[in-house]
């Protein structure tokens, strides 16, 4: 199949299913991937990411085909917000004390 046809046929839902399969070694229904399926799915995921991944996460292929590596500082910035001159934890993250669990 032609790369452009493959990418045109891949919906975001198909991408998510293939990405899950590559990450876990199983299809979402629990069926294990064969080695050939894993290789093909990985290639399709990387092609999709290289075309559509505008906000690349750490160790993913960004739009344009570059692999995105994030530093520890970049990860920290994603989880904090600026309040005045100091950095405070983002309200998006739930924090618990050990005894609360």
The 8 nearest C-alpha neighbors of each residue, nearest first, counted from 0:
[[1, 2, 5, 4, 3, 6, 8, 43],
 [0, 2, 4, 3, 5, 6, 7, 8],
 [3, 1, 5, 4, 6, 0, 46, 7],
 [2, 4, 6, 5, 1, 7, 0, 8],
 [5, 3, 7, 1, 2, 6, 8, 0],
 [6, 4, 2, 8, 3, 7, 1, 9],
 [5, 7, 9, 3, 8, 4, 2, 47],
 [8, 6, 4, 5, 9, 3, 10, 2],
 [7, 9, 5, 6, 4, 10, 3, 13],
 [10, 8, 6, 7, 13, 5, 14, 11],
 [9, 11, 13, 12, 14, 8, 7, 6],
 [10, 12, 14, 13, 15, 9, 16, 47],
 [13, 11, 15, 10, 14, 16, 9, 17],
 [14, 12, 16, 10, 15, 11, 9, 17],
 [13, 15, 11, 17, 12, 16, 18, 10],
 [16, 14, 18, 12, 13, 17, 19, 11],
 [17, 15, 13, 19, 18, 14, 20, 12],
 [18, 16, 20, 14, 19, 15, 40, 21],
 [17, 19, 15, 21, 20, 16, 14, 44],
 [20, 18, 16, 22, 17, 21, 23, 15],
 [19, 21, 26, 25, 17, 24, 23, 18],
 [20, 22, 18, 24, 19, 23, 37, 41],
 [21, 23, 19, 20, 24, 18, 25, 17],
 [22, 24, 20, 25, 21, 19, 26, 18],
 [23, 25, 20, 21, 32, 31, 22, 26],
 [26, 24, 31, 20, 32, 23, 29, 30],
 [25, 27, 20, 29, 30, 28, 31, 32],
 [26, 28, 29, 25, 16, 20, 19, 30],
 [29, 27, 26, 30, 25, 31, 20, 16],
 [30, 28, 26, 25, 27, 31, 24, 32],
 [29, 31, 26, 25, 28, 32, 27, 24],
 [32, 30, 25, 24, 29, 26, 33, 20],
 [33, 31, 25, 24, 36, 37, 34, 30],
 [32, 34, 36, 35, 37, 31, 24, 38],
 [33, 35, 37, 36, 38, 32, 39, 24],
 [34, 36, 38, 33, 37, 39, 32, 40],
 [37, 35, 33, 39, 38, 34, 32, 40],
 [36, 38, 34, 40, 35, 39, 32, 41],
 [37, 39, 35, 41, 36, 40, 34, 42],
 [40, 38, 36, 42, 41, 37, 35, 43],
 [39, 41, 43, 37, 42, 38, 17, 36],
 [42, 40, 44, 38, 39, 43, 37, 21],
 [41, 43, 45, 39, 40, 44, 46, 38],
 [42, 44, 40, 46, 41, 45, 47, 39],
 [45, 43, 41, 47, 46, 42, 40, 48],
 [44, 46, 48, 42, 47, 43, 49, 41],
 [47, 45, 43, 49, 48, 44, 42, 50],
 [48, 46, 44, 50, 45, 49, 51, 43],
 [49, 47, 52, 45, 51, 50, 60, 46],
 [50, 48, 62, 64, 46, 61, 63, 60],
 [49, 51, 62, 47, 48, 52, 46, 63],
 [52, 50, 48, 62, 53, 49, 47, 61],
 [51, 53, 48, 62, 61, 55, 54, 49],
 [52, 54, 62, 55, 51, 61, 48, 50],
 [55, 53, 52, 56, 61, 62, 51, 67],
 [54, 56, 61, 52, 53, 59, 67, 57],
 [55, 57, 59, 58, 54, 67, 69, 68],
 [56, 58, 68, 69, 67, 59, 55, 66],
 [59, 57, 67, 68, 66, 56, 60, 69],
 [60, 58, 66, 67, 57, 56, 55, 61],
 [59, 61, 66, 48, 49, 65, 64, 67],
 [62, 60, 55, 52, 49, 65, 64, 66],
 [63, 61, 49, 52, 50, 53, 64, 51],
 [62, 64, 49, 65, 61, 50, 60, 52],
 [63, 65, 49, 62, 61, 60, 66, 50],
 [66, 64, 61, 60, 63, 67, 62, 49],
 [65, 67, 60, 59, 61, 58, 68, 64],
 [68, 66, 58, 57, 59, 60, 61, 65],
 [69, 67, 57, 58, 66, 70, 59, 56],
 [70, 68, 57, 73, 67, 71, 74, 56],
 [69, 71, 73, 72, 74, 68, 57, 75],
 [70, 72, 74, 73, 75, 69, 76, 68],
 [71, 73, 75, 70, 74, 76, 69, 77],
 [74, 72, 76, 70, 75, 71, 69, 77],
 [73, 75, 71, 77, 72, 76, 70, 69],
 [76, 74, 72, 78, 77, 73, 71, 79],
 [77, 75, 73, 79, 78, 74, 72, 80],
 [78, 76, 74, 75, 79, 73, 80, 89],
 [79, 77, 75, 76, 89, 88, 74, 80],
 [80, 78, 88, 89, 76, 87, 77, 86],
 [79, 81, 89, 87, 86, 88, 82, 78],
 [80, 82, 86, 83, 85, 87, 79, 84],
 [83, 81, 85, 86, 84, 87, 80, 79],
 [84, 82, 85, 81, 86, 87, 80, 79],
 [85, 83, 82, 86, 81, 87, 80, 79],
 [86, 84, 83, 82, 81, 87, 80, 79],
 [85, 87, 81, 80, 82, 79, 88, 84],
 [86, 88, 80, 79, 81, 89, 82, 85],
 [89, 87, 79, 80, 90, 78, 86, 92],
 [88, 90, 79, 91, 80, 78, 92, 87],
 [89, 91, 92, 88, 93, 80, 79, 87],
 [92, 90, 89, 93, 78, 88, 79, 94],
 [93, 91, 90, 89, 94, 88, 78, 79],
 [94, 92, 91, 95, 90, 89, 88, 96],
 [93, 95, 92, 96, 90, 88, 91, 99],
 [96, 94, 99, 97, 93, 100, 98, 92],
 [95, 97, 99, 98, 94, 100, 93, 92],
 [96, 98, 99, 100, 95, 94, 93, 92],
 [99, 97, 96, 100, 95, 94, 93, 92],
 [100, 98, 96, 97, 95, 94, 93, 92],
 [99, 98, 97, 95, 96, 94, 93, 92]]
